[in-house]
Amino acid sequence: MNPGIVVRRIRPADYAALGPAFTELSARALEPNPHMAPAAVTAALDLVEAGDIVIVAVWFNEALGSERLAGVWPLRRERDWRSGFAPVLCAPLLPLYEVSSIPVIDRDHAYDVMQAMLRHLLSAPDLPDTVALPLLPLEGPSHTVLTEACRVTGSRIALFERWHRPMLIPQTDDTAETYLRRALGSGYKKRMQQFRAISKHGAVGFQRRRGKAAREALERLLTLEAAGWKGKAGTAIASTPADAAYFRTLADRFAENDGLQIDALTLDGAPIAMGLLVESAGTRHFLKIAYDETHSRHSPGRALTIAMLQADFAGTPAAIFDSGAGDGVDSGTYVWGERREMGNVVIGLGRKRPALPEFAAAARQTLRRLRARMKR
């Protein structure tokens, strides 16, 4: 291992002060991930005990004794039915809402940093020997580096529940028109006719808010979601005070650094669809979408993503736009043309034999398949 690499654990309260260092790391990261940011960790303290959060940070010693942050991976201690009631470390802290399990690591020292993280977890007597990554990209540079680190440390990787997540990864010469034609393919004409048909019912508008203005718009998004079937079922964010508090805190923290965005598609000035997004180093992640169900015949959610894409290409689009869609989400909701393979991964640190968390994940996968067959 590189002798310039130093691994330390950081308390959540202390990590909050590393916002500038995290921002600087994200700019040179192998892959940015806003869900590892101090803003996300601070917000999660509304729902996760601080003592259950393990933040592994890696520092690189530079000339003249100075250090710079080279990697960070916030993990959560868990022990419930999903882990077979065995202790595990899980990332992200709140997989119900967050969309990626990958750590943020310096691209120039990626292999050393990732191996240092796993070695630290493996050697720590107070930590579980299993890492659960339910939202892990199965392709891309971070997955390559993680796989190599597992090989070097003799750790077992078990994969469950594959799916493909819609992404927007524009090409250099793309315009909104060329991208939509490529992404929608043979469905381009039909989808665009459906999008334009909304204007027959009133004046269509698009609003993009960032920072403080986006934070103010969050309450309208929560109200819009609660007015639909999720509100009736009690699963809307606003239906659960703890969840609502988490989203408000998350929005506050990201708004402080201009990392919060809310887009809205309006009809006669009233929103018919709204999207909540967070951003880090040119990578934008979709967290939540809400729409007015009285306009469901217009597919307002899909119409919003078309309007968002047009607004992106009118300015500077994100380098990567991650839909955050889970395995149960209809990818047709989004008009983005790229796909990234995702999976639920369990890593046995320093062991080759399966343990309770893997058996639990396999049982969960089997039950999901049986339910899917019964529905069909």
C-alpha positions in Angstrom: 0.0 0.0 0.0 1.2 3.5 -0.7 2.9 4.8 2.5 1.4 8.2 1.9 -2.1 6.9 2.6 -3.6 7.4 6.0 -7.0 6.0 7.1 -9.0 7.6 9.9 -12.5 7.3 11.2 -14.5 10.6 11.5 -17.4 11.3 13.8 -20.5 12.6 12.0 -20.3 15.9 14.0 -16.7 16.4 12.8 -17.5 15.4 9.2 -19.9 18.3 8.9 -16.9 20.6 8.9 -15.3 18.8 5.9 -17.7 20.3 3.3 -15.0 22.2 1.4 -12.6 19.2 1.5 -15.4 17.0 0.2 -16.2 19.4 -2.6 -12.6 19.6 -3.7 -12.3 15.7 -3.6 -15.5 15.4 -5.7 -13.9 17.5 -8.4 -11.1 15.0 -8.8 -13.1 11.9 -7.9 -13.2 8.7 -9.8 -17.0 9.1 -9.7 -18.8 11.8 -7.7 -21.6 10.8 -5.3 -23.5 13.5 -3.4 -25.0 10.9 -1.1 -21.6 10.6 0.6 -21.4 14.3 1.2 -21.4 15.9 4.7 -24.8 17.5 3.8 -26.3 14.0 3.3 -24.8 12.6 6.5 -25.9 15.5 8.6 -29.5 15.2 7.3 -29.4 11.4 8.0 -28.9 12.1 11.7 -32.6 12.8 11.9 -33.2 9.1 11.2 -29.9 7.3 12.1 -28.2 7.3 15.5 -24.8 8.9 15.3 -23.2 5.9 17.0 -24.4 3.7 14.1 -22.5 5.8 11.5 -19.0 4.8 10.6 -17.2 7.3 8.3 -14.0 5.9 6.9 -11.8 8.7 5.5 -8.5 8.4 3.7 -5.9 11.1 3.5 -3.0 11.4 1.2 0.3 12.9 2.6 1.7 15.4 0.2 5.0 17.4 0.2 5.9 19.5 3.3 3.7 17.4 5.6 0.3 18.6 4.2 -2.6 16.3 3.8 -5.6 16.2 1.4 -8.7 14.2 1.5 -8.4 11.2 -0.9 -11.5 9.2 -0.1 -14.6 9.0 2.1 -17.1 6.3 2.7 -19.9 6.8 5.3 -21.4 3.5 6.4 -24.2 2.5 8.7 -24.3 -0.3 11.2 -27.3 -2.5 10.6 -28.8 -5.6 12.1 -32.2 -6.6 11.0 -34.2 -9.0 8.8 -32.4 -7.8 5.7 -29.1 -8.9 7.1 -30.4 -12.2 8.5 -30.1 -10.4 11.9 -26.3 -10.5 11.6 -24.4 -7.2 12.0 -23.4 -5.5 8.7 -22.1 -2.1 7.5 -24.4 -0.6 4.8 -24.0 2.2 2.3 -25.7 4.5 1.6 -26.9 5.5 5.0 -30.6 5.6 3.9 -31.0 3.3 0.9 -34.7 4.0 0.8 -34.1 7.5 -0.6 -30.5 7.6 -1.7 -29.3 6.2 -5.0 -25.7 5.0 -4.9 -23.5 2.9 -2.6 -20.1 3.9 -4.1 -17.5 5.7 -2.0 -16.0 9.0 -3.3 -12.3 8.4 -4.0 -9.5 10.3 -5.7 -9.0 9.1 -9.2 -5.2 9.4 -9.1 -5.0 7.1 -6.0 -8.1 5.0 -6.5 -6.7 1.5 -6.1 -4.6 2.4 -3.0 -7.5 4.3 -1.4 -10.1 1.5 -2.0 -7.7 -1.2 -0.7 -6.9 1.0 2.3 -10.6 1.3 3.1 -11.3 -2.4 3.0 -8.1 -3.2 5.0 -9.2 -0.8 7.7 -12.7 -2.4 7.9 -11.2 -5.8 7.9 -8.8 -5.1 10.7 -11.1 -3.2 13.0 -12.3 -5.5 15.8 -15.3 -3.3 16.6 -16.8 -3.5 13.1 -18.8 -6.2 11.3 -17.0 -8.3 8.7 -19.8 -7.8 6.1 -20.5 -4.8 3.9 -24.0 -4.5 2.3 -24.2 -2.3 -0.8 -27.8 -2.5 -2.0 -27.4 0.2 -4.7 -24.1 -0.6 -6.3 -23.3 0.2 -10.0 -22.0 -3.0 -11.6 -20.0 -1.2 -14.2 -17.8 1.8 -14.4 -14.4 2.7 -12.8 -15.6 2.5 -9.1 -16.8 -1.0 -9.5 -13.6 -2.0 -11.2 -11.5 -0.6 -8.3 -13.8 -2.2 -5.7 -13.6 -5.6 -7.3 -9.8 -5.4 -7.4 -9.7 -4.3 -3.7 -11.8 -7.4 -2.8 -9.4 -9.6 -4.7 -6.4 -8.2 -3.0 -7.9 -8.5 0.5 -9.4 -12.0 -0.1 -13.0 -10.7 0.3 -16.0 -12.4 -1.2 -18.4 -10.5 -3.5 -22.0 -11.9 -3.7 -24.4 -10.3 -6.2 -28.2 -10.3 -5.9 -31.0 -8.5 -7.8 -29.7 -7.0 -11.0 -31.5 -4.2 -12.8 -30.8 -1.4 -15.3 -31.1 2.2 -14.2 -31.9 5.0 -16.7 -29.1 7.6 -17.1 -28.4 10.6 -19.2 -24.8 10.7 -20.4 -24.7 13.3 -23.3 -22.3 13.3 -26.1 -20.2 16.3 -26.9 -22.2 17.4 -30.0 -25.7 16.5 -28.6 -28.6 18.9 -28.7 -31.9 18.3 -27.1 -33.4 17.3 -30.5 -30.6 14.8 -31.4 -30.5 13.3 -27.9 -34.3 12.8 -27.7 -34.3 11.2 -31.2 -31.6 8.8 -30.2 -33.0 8.1 -26.7 -36.6 7.6 -27.8 -35.9 5.8 -31.1 -39.1 4.7 -32.8 -41.2 6.2 -30.0 -39.9 9.7 -30.6 -42.8 10.9 -32.6 -45.5 9.5 -30.3 -43.8 10.8 -27.1 -43.3 14.3 -28.5 -46.8 14.5 -29.7 -48.0 13.5 -26.2 -45.7 16.2 -24.7 -47.0 18.9 -27.1 -50.6 17.9 -26.5 -50.5 19.3 -23.0 -50.5 22.8 -24.4 -54.0 22.2 -25.7 -55.3 22.4 -22.2 -53.5 25.7 -21.1 -50.3 27.6 -21.0 -47.4 25.2 -20.4 -44.3 26.5 -18.5 -41.1 25.2 -17.0 -39.5 26.5 -13.8 -36.0 25.6 -12.6 -35.0 26.7 -9.1 -31.7 26.2 -7.4 -30.3 26.9 -3.9 -32.6 28.9 -1.6 -35.3 29.2 -4.2 -35.3 25.4 -4.6 -35.6 25.0 -0.8 -38.6 27.2 -0.8 -40.2 25.1 -3.6 -39.7 21.9 -1.6 -42.9 22.4 0.4 -45.0 22.6 -2.9 -43.4 19.3 -4.0 -44.3 17.6 -0.8 -47.9 18.9 -1.0 -48.2 17.7 -4.6 -47.0 14.2 -3.7 -49.3 14.0 -0.6 -52.3 14.9 -2.8 -52.0 11.7 -4.8 -52.3 8.0 -4.1 -49.2 8.0 -1.9 -50.9 10.4 0.4 -54.0 8.2 0.6 -51.8 5.2 1.2 -49.8 7.0 3.9 -46.5 6.5 2.0 -45.9 10.1 0.9 -43.0 11.9 2.5 -45.3 14.4 4.2 -47.2 11.5 5.8 -44.2 10.5 8.0 -42.8 13.4 10.1 -39.4 11.8 10.4 -39.1 11.4 6.6 -40.3 15.0 6.0 -37.7 16.3 8.5 -35.0 14.4 6.7 -35.8 15.8 3.3 -36.1 19.4 4.7 -32.7 19.1 6.4 -31.2 17.5 3.3 -32.5 20.4 1.2 -31.2 23.0 3.7 -27.7 21.5 3.6 -27.5 21.1 -0.2 -29.0 24.5 -0.8 -26.2 26.1 1.2 -23.7 25.0 -1.5 -25.9 25.4 -4.5 -26.3 21.6 -4.8 -30.1 21.6 -4.6 -32.4 21.9 -7.7 -36.2 21.6 -8.1 -37.7 21.6 -11.6 -41.4 22.0 -12.3 -43.6 21.6 -15.3 -46.6 23.9 -15.0 -50.0 24.3 -16.7 -51.5 27.7 -16.4 -49.0 28.5 -13.7 -49.8 25.4 -11.5 -47.3 22.6 -11.2 -48.4 19.3 -12.7 -45.0 17.6 -12.1 -42.0 18.4 -9.9 -38.6 16.8 -9.5 -36.1 17.1 -6.6 -32.4 16.7 -7.5 -29.0 17.0 -5.7 -25.8 17.7 -7.5 -22.1 17.1 -7.0 -19.2 17.9 -9.4 -21.3 17.8 -12.5 -23.2 14.7 -11.5 -26.9 15.2 -10.9 -29.0 12.7 -9.0 -32.8 12.5 -9.1 -34.2 12.0 -5.6 -38.0 12.4 -5.9 -40.6 13.1 -8.5 -44.2 14.1 -7.8 -47.1 14.8 -10.2 -50.7 15.9 -10.3 -52.7 12.7 -10.9 -55.6 14.6 -12.4 -53.3 15.1 -15.4 -52.2 11.5 -15.6 -53.4 11.1 -19.2 -50.6 13.5 -20.2 -47.9 11.3 -18.4 -46.7 14.4 -16.5 -43.7 12.7 -15.0 -42.3 11.8 -18.4 -43.3 15.2 -19.8 -41.3 16.8 -16.9 -38.1 14.8 -17.9 -38.5 16.0 -21.5 -38.7 19.6 -20.3 -35.8 19.1 -18.0 -33.7 17.7 -20.8 -34.5 20.6 -23.1 -33.6 23.0 -20.3 -30.3 21.2 -19.7 -29.2 21.3 -23.4 -30.2 25.0 -23.6 -27.4 25.6 -21.1 -24.8 23.2 -19.9 -26.1 19.6 -19.2 -24.8 17.6 -16.4 -21.9 15.2 -17.3 -24.1 12.4 -15.8 -27.7 12.6 -14.8 -28.6 9.6 -12.6 -32.4 8.8 -12.4 -32.0 7.1 -9.1 -34.5 4.5 -10.2 -34.7 1.2 -8.3 -35.4 -2.2 -9.6 -39.1 -1.8 -9.2 -39.4 1.5 -11.1 -40.6 1.6 -14.7 -37.7 2.9 -16.7 -40.1 4.2 -19.3 -40.9 7.0 -16.9 -37.7 8.6 -18.0 -36.7 9.6 -21.5 -33.0 9.2 -20.9 -31.3 6.8 -23.3 -28.4 5.3 -21.4 -28.6 2.5 -18.9 -26.3 1.4 -16.1 -26.4 -2.0 -14.6 -27.1 -2.0 -10.8 -27.2 -4.6 -8.2 -27.5 -5.5 -4.5 -24.0 -6.6 -3.4 -22.9 -8.2 -0.2 -19.1 -8.3 0.6 -17.7 -10.7 3.1 -14.5 -9.0 4.3 -11.5 -11.4 4.2 -13.6 -14.5 3.8 -14.7 -16.8 0.9 -17.6 -18.6 2.5 -21.1 -17.2 2.5 -22.6 -15.9 5.8 -26.0 -15.1 7.2 -26.4 -11.7 5.3 -25.9 -13.5 2.0 -28.4 -16.2 2.8 -30.9 -13.4 3.8 -30.3 -11.6 0.5 -30.8 -14.8 -1.5 -34.0 -15.5 0.4 -35.3 -12.0 -0.3 -34.4 -12.3 -4.0 -36.3 -15.6 -4.2 -39.4 -14.1 -2.5 -39.4 -11.1 -4.8 -39.3 -13.5 -7.8 -42.2 -15.5 -6.4 -44.3 -12.4 -5.9 -43.5 -11.3 -9.4 -44.7 -14.6 -10.8 -47.9 -14.5 -8.7 -48.7 -11.0 -10.1 -48.2 -12.2 -13.7 
